[in-house]
Amino acid sequence: MMKNFRVTVNGYSYDVQVEEVGAFATPARAAVPAPAPAPVAAAPVPAPAPVSAASAPAAAAPVPAPAPAPAASSAPVGGTEGNIKVSAPMPGTVLDIKVNIGDSVSENQVVLILEAMKMENEIVTPAAGKISSINVSKGDAVNSGDVMITVQG
């Protein structure tokens, strides 16, 4: 079954005819009209996109590496070894801190509100204990994996 489409790319309009061959078949062929020389030159443009996409993860890989380092250095300041760390599950902004240092908390108690992607996320303790350090303040931006609170179990 052949389907006709009109596609506009960079201000050029093209009539494309596509054959539907099945759900798991190879890509269908497309017929390009007379103004094909300009799009043929533009067709290789997607090829460099994967190259830049491949370099983006390489650039993104070092970014998370430095993020845990400051978090690790901030955890020992207020806490001690063997504490249970409550880390940021995703990048966001600290909206509210519901506990203070020295407070006793139960398992799954809300200790912090983190805003991420316009949503308020309740961050809970993984175990019961006593708050030994709070490594963030209201309004702080955190990255995924940053230690926000430590609980002495």
PyMOL commands that set and color helices and strands:
alter all, ss='L'
color gray80, all
select helices_A, chain A and resi 37-42+48-60+68-78
alter helices_A, ss='H'
color red, helices_A
select strands_A, chain A and resi 2-9+12-19+30-31+84-87+92-97+104-105+110-116+119-124+129-134+141-142+147-152
alter strands_A, ss='S'
color yellow, strands_A
deselect
rebuild
show_as cartoon
